[in-house]
Amino acid sequence: ASILKQTYSQRAANHTNPAAKALLETIARKRSNLCVSVDVTKKADFLRIIDVVGPYICLVKTHVDVIEDFDYSLVEQLQELSVKHDFQIFEDRKFADIGNTVALQYSSGVYKIAQWSHITNAHPVPGPSIITGLSSVGLPLGRGLLLLAEMSTKGSLAVGSYTEEAVRMARANRDFVIGFIAQRRMDGIGLRDGESSAGEDFLVLTPGVGLDVKGDGMGQQYRTPREVVLESGCDVIIVGRGIYGKDNGANPDAVRAQAERYRAEGWKAYQERIGS
Ligand code: 5FU
């Protein structure tokens, strides 16, 4: 059957990359295609929000470099929460440099992202060497990479032939590239004459998801879980401020209610898509 009609657990069997498999299995086990993006600047807020939303999510997305009081114990506490609540971790690092530099940025420095982040992402702008650099670090650790084929922002330059080349780069590196940050499924994009995308199953993780507002006044554009999962065929909805709100998630009951709401909306759209 077309990938769009397959269940997440059926699709787990299509994958050999450990991060892709684990994400699909987690989605199926928890009946959640919701990823929460926790973009707050204090450790205490970060950990409190994750402990509240943990039961409702498959994946936590981080921007670890915005946390002001970061120290490595934060990573250990995040890993403890990922075991407690059974979710995967995605550092939204958006690497964009030459292979040698991104390998250092991924493995080293203060954050040592490859040590704890199951999934990370990269801009395809430098060309395939960015994948060579990142995979030299991440592949031996069982990590997975998403390429930014599209962005959610108004006026994004990641369109047309740029998006097509991103998909071609992914096809040439299917051991490490597990999918895309994009706004729709990429099947059939960028195929050359005689090529087919049969048997290909890239994951599509989609930010710019919100139920109550259409944008944020700084270029962000929101679509609903239904538009993203059912109409555009994406696999995971990424929600930030829609869940933790304008007060850094100060009210845990409100955060929990939003997480439950987005989980339910995302799952309903998926069930409608597979026709169950
Ligand atoms: F690649 C992208 C993109 O195209 N749009 C995004 O919004 C990434 N993001 C991230 O998703 C962004 O950096 C935020 O961390 C998150 C969206 O947060 P929001 O609060 O739901 O707007």
py3Dmol code that shows the C-alpha trace and the ligand (Angstrom):
import py3Dmol

protein = """\
ATOM      1  CA  ALA A   1       0.000   0.000   0.000  1.00  0.00           C
ATOM      2  CA  SER A   2       1.041   3.608  -0.442  1.00  0.00           C
ATOM      3  CA  ILE A   3       3.077   4.909   2.491  1.00  0.00           C
ATOM      4  CA  LEU A   4       0.274   7.368   3.193  1.00  0.00           C
ATOM      5  CA  LYS A   5      -2.029   4.461   4.003  1.00  0.00           C
ATOM      6  CA  GLN A   6       0.450   2.474   6.084  1.00  0.00           C
ATOM      7  CA  THR A   7       0.339   2.555   9.871  1.00  0.00           C
ATOM      8  CA  TYR A   8       3.293   3.906  11.799  1.00  0.00           C
ATOM      9  CA  SER A   9       4.060   0.418  13.103  1.00  0.00           C
ATOM     10  CA  GLN A  10       3.988  -1.067   9.589  1.00  0.00           C
ATOM     11  CA  ARG A  11       6.371   1.672   8.534  1.00  0.00           C
ATOM     12  CA  ALA A  12       8.779   0.943  11.387  1.00  0.00           C
ATOM     13  CA  ALA A  13       9.606  -2.268   9.516  1.00  0.00           C
ATOM     14  CA  ASN A  14      10.641  -0.242   6.419  1.00  0.00           C
ATOM     15  CA  HIS A  15      13.520   1.336   8.338  1.00  0.00           C
ATOM     16  CA  THR A  16      16.958   0.127   9.353  1.00  0.00           C
ATOM     17  CA  ASN A  17      18.224   3.409  10.810  1.00  0.00           C
ATOM     18  CA  PRO A  18      17.780   2.998  14.604  1.00  0.00           C
ATOM     19  CA  ALA A  19      16.533   6.569  15.173  1.00  0.00           C
ATOM     20  CA  ALA A  20      13.844   6.306  12.474  1.00  0.00           C
ATOM     21  CA  LYS A  21      12.713   2.914  13.719  1.00  0.00           C
ATOM     22  CA  ALA A  22      12.610   4.058  17.347  1.00  0.00           C
ATOM     23  CA  LEU A  23      10.609   7.164  16.483  1.00  0.00           C
ATOM     24  CA  LEU A  24       8.006   5.218  14.497  1.00  0.00           C
ATOM     25  CA  GLU A  25       7.740   2.577  17.225  1.00  0.00           C
ATOM     26  CA  THR A  26       7.318   5.270  19.881  1.00  0.00           C
ATOM     27  CA  ILE A  27       4.582   6.975  17.834  1.00  0.00           C
ATOM     28  CA  ALA A  28       2.724   3.681  17.486  1.00  0.00           C
ATOM     29  CA  ARG A  29       3.163   2.652  21.143  1.00  0.00           C
ATOM     30  CA  LYS A  30       2.029   6.002  22.514  1.00  0.00           C
ATOM     31  CA  ARG A  31      -0.525   6.743  19.819  1.00  0.00           C
ATOM     32  CA  SER A  32       1.036  10.175  19.438  1.00  0.00           C
ATOM     33  CA  ASN A  33       2.523  11.929  16.420  1.00  0.00           C
ATOM     34  CA  LEU A  34       3.090  15.047  18.509  1.00  0.00           C
ATOM     35  CA  CYS A  35       6.536  16.578  18.961  1.00  0.00           C
ATOM     36  CA  VAL A  36       6.760  19.414  21.453  1.00  0.00           C
ATOM     37  CA  SER A  37       9.268  22.177  20.774  1.00  0.00           C
ATOM     38  CA  VAL A  38      10.429  23.543  24.134  1.00  0.00           C
ATOM     39  CA  ASP A  39      11.914  26.959  23.355  1.00  0.00           C
ATOM     40  CA  VAL A  40      12.386  28.422  26.821  1.00  0.00           C
ATOM     41  CA  THR A  41      15.532  29.928  28.324  1.00  0.00           C
ATOM     42  CA  LYS A  42      15.552  28.537  31.875  1.00  0.00           C
ATOM     43  CA  LYS A  43      16.405  24.975  32.854  1.00  0.00           C
ATOM     44  CA  ALA A  44      13.593  24.793  35.399  1.00  0.00           C
ATOM     45  CA  ASP A  45      10.949  25.856  32.848  1.00  0.00           C
ATOM     46  CA  PHE A  46      12.363  23.465  30.263  1.00  0.00           C
ATOM     47  CA  LEU A  47      12.285  20.429  32.554  1.00  0.00           C
ATOM     48  CA  ARG A  48       8.889  21.276  34.073  1.00  0.00           C
ATOM     49  CA  ILE A  49       7.224  21.577  30.653  1.00  0.00           C
ATOM     50  CA  ILE A  50       8.734  18.306  29.442  1.00  0.00           C
ATOM     51  CA  ASP A  51       7.653  16.434  32.571  1.00  0.00           C
ATOM     52  CA  VAL A  52       4.076  17.676  32.023  1.00  0.00           C
ATOM     53  CA  VAL A  53       3.814  16.969  28.278  1.00  0.00           C
ATOM     54  CA  GLY A  54       5.878  13.753  28.391  1.00  0.00           C
ATOM     55  CA  PRO A  55       2.947  11.322  28.411  1.00  0.00           C
ATOM     56  CA  TYR A  56       1.420  12.871  25.262  1.00  0.00           C
ATOM     57  CA  ILE A  57       4.413  13.114  22.951  1.00  0.00           C
ATOM     58  CA  CYS A  58       6.659  10.947  20.797  1.00  0.00           C
ATOM     59  CA  LEU A  59       9.490  13.452  20.565  1.00  0.00           C
ATOM     60  CA  VAL A  60      10.940  16.507  22.346  1.00  0.00           C
ATOM     61  CA  LYS A  61      12.541  19.131  20.100  1.00  0.00           C
ATOM     62  CA  THR A  62      15.197  21.303  21.701  1.00  0.00           C
ATOM     63  CA  HIS A  63      17.202  24.441  20.942  1.00  0.00           C
ATOM     64  CA  VAL A  64      19.734  23.710  23.631  1.00  0.00           C
ATOM     65  CA  ASP A  65      21.710  26.880  22.900  1.00  0.00           C
ATOM     66  CA  VAL A  66      18.907  29.188  24.115  1.00  0.00           C
ATOM     67  CA  ILE A  67      19.098  27.879  27.691  1.00  0.00           C
ATOM     68  CA  GLU A  68      20.871  30.497  29.816  1.00  0.00           C
ATOM     69  CA  ASP A  69      21.718  28.349  32.832  1.00  0.00           C
ATOM     70  CA  PHE A  70      22.773  25.321  30.773  1.00  0.00           C
ATOM     71  CA  ASP A  71      25.129  22.781  32.280  1.00  0.00           C
ATOM     72  CA  TYR A  72      25.555  19.153  31.344  1.00  0.00           C
ATOM     73  CA  SER A  73      23.276  17.960  34.166  1.00  0.00           C
ATOM     74  CA  LEU A  74      20.418  19.305  32.052  1.00  0.00           C
ATOM     75  CA  VAL A  75      21.196  16.675  29.434  1.00  0.00           C
ATOM     76  CA  GLU A  76      21.164  13.950  32.074  1.00  0.00           C
ATOM     77  CA  GLN A  77      17.807  15.136  33.406  1.00  0.00           C
ATOM     78  CA  LEU A  78      16.421  15.280  29.866  1.00  0.00           C
ATOM     79  CA  GLN A  79      17.585  11.703  29.290  1.00  0.00           C
ATOM     80  CA  GLU A  80      15.922  10.598  32.550  1.00  0.00           C
ATOM     81  CA  LEU A  81      12.660  12.188  31.409  1.00  0.00           C
ATOM     82  CA  SER A  82      12.960  10.505  28.010  1.00  0.00           C
ATOM     83  CA  VAL A  83      13.101   7.127  29.773  1.00  0.00           C
ATOM     84  CA  LYS A  84      10.376   7.990  32.303  1.00  0.00           C
ATOM     85  CA  HIS A  85       7.930   9.150  29.616  1.00  0.00           C
ATOM     86  CA  ASP A  86       9.182   7.128  26.622  1.00  0.00           C
ATOM     87  CA  PHE A  87      10.000   9.814  24.076  1.00  0.00           C
ATOM     88  CA  GLN A  88      12.872  10.478  21.633  1.00  0.00           C
ATOM     89  CA  ILE A  89      15.012  13.630  21.496  1.00  0.00           C
ATOM     90  CA  PHE A  90      15.581  15.957  18.510  1.00  0.00           C
ATOM     91  CA  GLU A  91      18.038  18.862  18.772  1.00  0.00           C
ATOM     92  CA  ASP A  92      16.920  21.362  16.112  1.00  0.00           C
ATOM     93  CA  ARG A  93      20.507  22.504  15.452  1.00  0.00           C
ATOM     94  CA  LYS A  94      20.122  23.304  11.741  1.00  0.00           C
ATOM     95  CA  PHE A  95      23.755  22.662  10.864  1.00  0.00           C
ATOM     96  CA  ALA A  96      24.845  24.580   7.755  1.00  0.00           C
ATOM     97  CA  ASP A  97      28.669  24.533   7.420  1.00  0.00           C
ATOM     98  CA  ILE A  98      31.401  22.466   5.740  1.00  0.00           C
ATOM     99  CA  GLY A  99      31.698  18.795   6.665  1.00  0.00           C
ATOM    100  CA  ASN A 100      34.720  19.187   8.956  1.00  0.00           C
ATOM    101  CA  THR A 101      33.118  22.015  10.927  1.00  0.00           C
ATOM    102  CA  VAL A 102      29.712  20.387  11.365  1.00  0.00           C
ATOM    103  CA  ALA A 103      31.376  17.174  12.568  1.00  0.00           C
ATOM    104  CA  LEU A 104      33.061  19.232  15.324  1.00  0.00           C
ATOM    105  CA  GLN A 105      29.878  21.163  16.135  1.00  0.00           C
ATOM    106  CA  TYR A 106      27.919  17.900  16.362  1.00  0.00           C
ATOM    107  CA  SER A 107      30.404  15.919  18.474  1.00  0.00           C
ATOM    108  CA  SER A 108      32.119  18.542  20.600  1.00  0.00           C
ATOM    109  CA  GLY A 109      31.852  21.945  22.258  1.00  0.00           C
ATOM    110  CA  VAL A 110      29.680  22.586  25.291  1.00  0.00           C
ATOM    111  CA  TYR A 111      26.656  20.643  24.040  1.00  0.00           C
ATOM    112  CA  LYS A 112      28.056  17.387  22.533  1.00  0.00           C
ATOM    113  CA  ILE A 113      24.758  17.022  20.653  1.00  0.00           C
ATOM    114  CA  ALA A 114      25.538  13.631  19.139  1.00  0.00           C
ATOM    115  CA  GLN A 115      25.886  12.130  22.624  1.00  0.00           C
ATOM    116  CA  TRP A 116      22.245  12.620  23.523  1.00  0.00           C
ATOM    117  CA  SER A 117      20.123  13.708  20.536  1.00  0.00           C
ATOM    118  CA  HIS A 118      18.634  10.793  18.610  1.00  0.00           C
ATOM    119  CA  ILE A 119      17.774  13.054  15.696  1.00  0.00           C
ATOM    120  CA  THR A 120      19.206  16.335  14.443  1.00  0.00           C
ATOM    121  CA  ASN A 121      18.851  18.372  11.271  1.00  0.00           C
ATOM    122  CA  ALA A 122      20.844  20.240   8.663  1.00  0.00           C
ATOM    123  CA  HIS A 123      20.360  22.757   5.908  1.00  0.00           C
ATOM    124  CA  PRO A 124      21.284  21.222   2.547  1.00  0.00           C
ATOM    125  CA  VAL A 125      22.837  24.539   1.424  1.00  0.00           C
ATOM    126  CA  PRO A 126      26.497  23.354   1.597  1.00  0.00           C
ATOM    127  CA  GLY A 127      25.717  20.277  -0.562  1.00  0.00           C
ATOM    128  CA  PRO A 128      26.257  16.561   0.189  1.00  0.00           C
ATOM    129  CA  SER A 129      29.474  17.081   2.176  1.00  0.00           C
ATOM    130  CA  ILE A 130      27.407  18.244   5.148  1.00  0.00           C
ATOM    131  CA  ILE A 131      25.927  14.739   5.305  1.00  0.00           C
ATOM    132  CA  THR A 132      29.384  13.154   5.040  1.00  0.00           C
ATOM    133  CA  GLY A 133      30.579  15.261   7.961  1.00  0.00           C
ATOM    134  CA  LEU A 134      27.586  14.651  10.215  1.00  0.00           C
ATOM    135  CA  SER A 135      27.287  10.954   9.411  1.00  0.00           C
ATOM    136  CA  SER A 136      30.943  10.384  10.350  1.00  0.00           C
ATOM    137  CA  VAL A 137      29.877  11.279  13.894  1.00  0.00           C
ATOM    138  CA  GLY A 138      26.227  10.231  14.014  1.00  0.00           C
ATOM    139  CA  LEU A 139      26.042   6.965  12.094  1.00  0.00           C
ATOM    140  CA  PRO A 140      28.281   4.984  14.507  1.00  0.00           C
ATOM    141  CA  LEU A 141      26.047   6.223  17.353  1.00  0.00           C
ATOM    142  CA  GLY A 142      22.839   5.137  15.605  1.00  0.00           C
ATOM    143  CA  ARG A 143      21.621   8.700  15.059  1.00  0.00           C
ATOM    144  CA  GLY A 144      19.404  10.026  12.266  1.00  0.00           C
ATOM    145  CA  LEU A 145      19.443  13.240  10.246  1.00  0.00           C
ATOM    146  CA  LEU A 146      16.603  15.326   8.802  1.00  0.00           C
ATOM    147  CA  LEU A 147      17.283  17.696   5.912  1.00  0.00           C
ATOM    148  CA  LEU A 148      15.476  21.035   5.837  1.00  0.00           C
ATOM    149  CA  ALA A 149      13.755  20.693   2.456  1.00  0.00           C
ATOM    150  CA  GLU A 150      11.239  23.454   3.225  1.00  0.00           C
ATOM    151  CA  MET A 151      10.567  25.937   6.018  1.00  0.00           C
ATOM    152  CA  SER A 152       7.374  27.207   7.590  1.00  0.00           C
ATOM    153  CA  THR A 153       8.263  30.871   7.322  1.00  0.00           C
ATOM    154  CA  LYS A 154       6.867  33.460   4.974  1.00  0.00           C
ATOM    155  CA  GLY A 155       9.213  34.057   2.018  1.00  0.00           C
ATOM    156  CA  SER A 156      11.326  30.931   2.631  1.00  0.00           C
ATOM    157  CA  LEU A 157      13.983  30.376  -0.061  1.00  0.00           C
ATOM    158  CA  ALA A 158      13.780  26.591   0.403  1.00  0.00           C
ATOM    159  CA  VAL A 159      11.444  26.025  -2.552  1.00  0.00           C
ATOM    160  CA  GLY A 160      11.528  24.665  -6.098  1.00  0.00           C
ATOM    161  CA  SER A 161      14.856  23.280  -7.259  1.00  0.00           C
ATOM    162  CA  TYR A 162      16.397  23.788  -3.799  1.00  0.00           C
ATOM    163  CA  THR A 163      13.788  21.447  -2.300  1.00  0.00           C
ATOM    164  CA  GLU A 164      14.304  18.976  -5.174  1.00  0.00           C
ATOM    165  CA  GLU A 165      18.070  18.894  -4.603  1.00  0.00           C
ATOM    166  CA  ALA A 166      17.504  18.356  -0.880  1.00  0.00           C
ATOM    167  CA  VAL A 167      15.439  15.269  -1.652  1.00  0.00           C
ATOM    168  CA  ARG A 168      18.097  13.992  -4.063  1.00  0.00           C
ATOM    169  CA  MET A 169      20.741  14.427  -1.357  1.00  0.00           C
ATOM    170  CA  ALA A 170      18.576  12.407   1.005  1.00  0.00           C
ATOM    171  CA  ARG A 171      18.047   9.612  -1.557  1.00  0.00           C
ATOM    172  CA  ALA A 172      21.795   9.290  -1.981  1.00  0.00           C
ATOM    173  CA  ASN A 173      22.288   8.921   1.810  1.00  0.00           C
ATOM    174  CA  ARG A 174      19.442   6.766   3.039  1.00  0.00           C
ATOM    175  CA  ASP A 175      21.468   5.125   5.806  1.00  0.00           C
ATOM    176  CA  PHE A 176      21.712   8.390   7.773  1.00  0.00           C
ATOM    177  CA  VAL A 177      19.106  10.748   6.287  1.00  0.00           C
ATOM    178  CA  ILE A 178      15.789   9.546   7.710  1.00  0.00           C
ATOM    179  CA  GLY A 179      13.596  12.315   6.409  1.00  0.00           C
ATOM    180  CA  PHE A 180      12.839  15.993   6.145  1.00  0.00           C
ATOM    181  CA  ILE A 181      11.675  19.079   7.852  1.00  0.00           C
ATOM    182  CA  ALA A 182       9.052  20.053   5.296  1.00  0.00           C
ATOM    183  CA  GLN A 183       5.473  21.161   4.868  1.00  0.00           C
ATOM    184  CA  ARG A 184       4.298  18.149   2.795  1.00  0.00           C
ATOM    185  CA  ARG A 185       5.336  14.643   1.752  1.00  0.00           C
ATOM    186  CA  MET A 186       8.311  14.630  -0.602  1.00  0.00           C
ATOM    187  CA  ASP A 187       7.411  11.464  -2.597  1.00  0.00           C
ATOM    188  CA  GLY A 188       8.140  11.970  -6.255  1.00  0.00           C
ATOM    189  CA  ILE A 189       9.947  15.294  -5.723  1.00  0.00           C
ATOM    190  CA  GLY A 190      13.213  15.659  -7.628  1.00  0.00           C
ATOM    191  CA  LEU A 191      13.038  12.344  -9.483  1.00  0.00           C
ATOM    192  CA  ARG A 192      15.106  12.206 -12.643  1.00  0.00           C
ATOM    193  CA  ASP A 193      13.926  10.382 -15.783  1.00  0.00           C
ATOM    194  CA  GLY A 194      13.620   6.672 -15.124  1.00  0.00           C
ATOM    195  CA  GLU A 195      13.920   7.024 -11.337  1.00  0.00           C
ATOM    196  CA  SER A 196      11.145   5.918  -9.017  1.00  0.00           C
ATOM    197  CA  SER A 197      10.484   6.626  -5.369  1.00  0.00           C
ATOM    198  CA  ALA A 198       8.922   3.190  -4.820  1.00  0.00           C
ATOM    199  CA  GLY A 199      10.074   1.636  -1.580  1.00  0.00           C
ATOM    200  CA  GLU A 200      11.241   4.960  -0.203  1.00  0.00           C
ATOM    201  CA  ASP A 201       9.861   6.031   3.179  1.00  0.00           C
ATOM    202  CA  PHE A 202      11.233   9.338   4.389  1.00  0.00           C
ATOM    203  CA  LEU A 203       9.716  10.768   7.559  1.00  0.00           C
ATOM    204  CA  VAL A 204       8.299  14.271   7.336  1.00  0.00           C
ATOM    205  CA  LEU A 205       8.368  16.330  10.529  1.00  0.00           C
ATOM    206  CA  THR A 206       6.477  19.583  10.258  1.00  0.00           C
ATOM    207  CA  PRO A 207       6.774  22.783  12.311  1.00  0.00           C
ATOM    208  CA  GLY A 208       4.441  25.723  11.979  1.00  0.00           C
ATOM    209  CA  VAL A 209       1.472  23.977  13.605  1.00  0.00           C
ATOM    210  CA  GLY A 210      -1.140  25.828  15.644  1.00  0.00           C
ATOM    211  CA  LEU A 211      -4.862  25.614  16.240  1.00  0.00           C
ATOM    212  CA  ASP A 212      -5.600  29.096  17.544  1.00  0.00           C
ATOM    213  CA  VAL A 213      -3.505  31.579  15.538  1.00  0.00           C
ATOM    214  CA  LYS A 214      -2.267  31.870  11.929  1.00  0.00           C
ATOM    215  CA  GLY A 215       1.135  33.454  12.641  1.00  0.00           C
ATOM    216  CA  ASP A 216       3.368  35.140  15.212  1.00  0.00           C
ATOM    217  CA  GLY A 217       4.136  38.532  13.627  1.00  0.00           C
ATOM    218  CA  MET A 218       7.723  37.403  12.957  1.00  0.00           C
ATOM    219  CA  GLY A 219       7.183  35.355   9.795  1.00  0.00           C
ATOM    220  CA  GLN A 220       5.993  32.114  11.351  1.00  0.00           C
ATOM    221  CA  GLN A 221       2.949  30.599   9.589  1.00  0.00           C
ATOM    222  CA  TYR A 222       0.674  28.062  11.287  1.00  0.00           C
ATOM    223  CA  ARG A 223      -1.460  25.300   9.845  1.00  0.00           C
ATOM    224  CA  THR A 224      -3.685  22.869  11.727  1.00  0.00           C
ATOM    225  CA  PRO A 225      -2.782  19.238  12.489  1.00  0.00           C
ATOM    226  CA  ARG A 226      -5.506  18.209  10.041  1.00  0.00           C
ATOM    227  CA  GLU A 227      -4.005  20.278   7.197  1.00  0.00           C
ATOM    228  CA  VAL A 228      -0.528  18.982   7.977  1.00  0.00           C
ATOM    229  CA  VAL A 229      -1.188  15.262   8.553  1.00  0.00           C
ATOM    230  CA  LEU A 230      -4.299  14.536   6.513  1.00  0.00           C
ATOM    231  CA  GLU A 231      -4.096  17.009   3.621  1.00  0.00           C
ATOM    232  CA  SER A 232      -0.285  17.268   3.278  1.00  0.00           C
ATOM    233  CA  GLY A 233       0.688  13.739   4.364  1.00  0.00           C
ATOM    234  CA  CYS A 234       3.220  14.748   7.017  1.00  0.00           C
ATOM    235  CA  ASP A 235       4.110  12.332   9.820  1.00  0.00           C
ATOM    236  CA  VAL A 236       4.872  14.369  12.935  1.00  0.00           C
ATOM    237  CA  ILE A 237       3.429  17.700  14.050  1.00  0.00           C
ATOM    238  CA  ILE A 238       5.843  20.025  15.852  1.00  0.00           C
ATOM    239  CA  VAL A 239       4.166  22.442  18.258  1.00  0.00           C
ATOM    240  CA  GLY A 240       5.880  25.016  20.458  1.00  0.00           C
ATOM    241  CA  ARG A 241       4.067  28.093  21.731  1.00  0.00           C
ATOM    242  CA  GLY A 242       0.686  26.533  20.987  1.00  0.00           C
ATOM    243  CA  ILE A 243       1.415  24.204  23.912  1.00  0.00           C
ATOM    244  CA  TYR A 244       3.554  26.097  26.436  1.00  0.00           C
ATOM    245  CA  GLY A 245       1.926  29.472  25.754  1.00  0.00           C
ATOM    246  CA  LYS A 246       3.144  32.995  26.390  1.00  0.00           C
ATOM    247  CA  ASP A 247       4.239  32.446  30.005  1.00  0.00           C
ATOM    248  CA  ASN A 248       6.873  29.707  29.533  1.00  0.00           C
ATOM    249  CA  GLY A 249       4.400  27.061  30.594  1.00  0.00           C
ATOM    250  CA  ALA A 250       3.877  28.525  34.068  1.00  0.00           C
ATOM    251  CA  ASN A 251       0.497  26.799  34.425  1.00  0.00           C
ATOM    252  CA  PRO A 252       1.044  23.020  34.170  1.00  0.00           C
ATOM    253  CA  ASP A 253      -2.671  22.290  33.863  1.00  0.00           C
ATOM    254  CA  ALA A 254      -2.927  24.576  30.839  1.00  0.00           C
ATOM    255  CA  VAL A 255       0.167  23.002  29.269  1.00  0.00           C
ATOM    256  CA  ARG A 256      -1.179  19.498  29.862  1.00  0.00           C
ATOM    257  CA  ALA A 257      -4.556  20.425  28.354  1.00  0.00           C
ATOM    258  CA  GLN A 258      -2.917  21.796  25.186  1.00  0.00           C
ATOM    259  CA  ALA A 259      -0.647  18.757  24.843  1.00  0.00           C
ATOM    260  CA  GLU A 260      -3.649  16.446  25.117  1.00  0.00           C
ATOM    261  CA  ARG A 261      -5.530  18.571  22.590  1.00  0.00           C
ATOM    262  CA  TYR A 262      -2.741  18.562  19.969  1.00  0.00           C
ATOM    263  CA  ARG A 263      -2.066  14.847  20.505  1.00  0.00           C
ATOM    264  CA  ALA A 264      -5.750  14.085  19.914  1.00  0.00           C
ATOM    265  CA  GLU A 265      -5.952  16.306  16.804  1.00  0.00           C
ATOM    266  CA  GLY A 266      -2.775  14.863  15.293  1.00  0.00           C
ATOM    267  CA  TRP A 267      -3.864  11.294  15.918  1.00  0.00           C
ATOM    268  CA  LYS A 268      -7.369  11.832  14.570  1.00  0.00           C
ATOM    269  CA  ALA A 269      -5.924  13.285  11.341  1.00  0.00           C
ATOM    270  CA  TYR A 270      -3.637  10.249  10.991  1.00  0.00           C
ATOM    271  CA  GLN A 271      -6.458   7.771  11.580  1.00  0.00           C
ATOM    272  CA  GLU A 272      -8.519   9.536   8.959  1.00  0.00           C
ATOM    273  CA  ARG A 273      -5.560   9.393   6.574  1.00  0.00           C
ATOM    274  CA  ILE A 274      -5.022   5.656   6.907  1.00  0.00           C
ATOM    275  CA  GLY A 275      -8.790   5.156   6.781  1.00  0.00           C
ATOM    276  CA  SER A 276      -9.340   3.474  10.150  1.00  0.00           C
TER     277      SER A 276
END
"""
ligand_1 = """\
22
5FU
F 12.703 24.354 10.303
C 11.840 25.014 11.019
C 10.786 25.710 10.371
O 10.656 25.703 9.156
N 9.896 26.347 11.168
C 9.983 26.330 12.530
O 9.143 26.936 13.202
C 11.901 25.000 12.375
N 11.001 25.648 13.136
C 11.127 25.532 14.611
O 9.939 24.996 15.137
C 11.394 26.832 15.323
O 12.784 27.032 15.476
C 10.712 26.611 16.657
O 11.596 25.939 17.553
C 9.573 25.652 16.347
C 8.212 26.308 16.143
O 7.782 26.925 17.318
P 6.317 27.571 17.459
O 6.345 28.186 18.825
O 5.332 26.426 17.334
O 6.157 28.587 16.372
"""
view = py3Dmol.view(width=600, height=400)
view.addModel(protein, "pdb")
view.setStyle({"model": 0}, {"cartoon": {"style": "trace"}})
view.addModel(ligand_1, "xyz")
view.setStyle({"model": 1}, {"stick": {}})
view.zoomTo()
view.show()
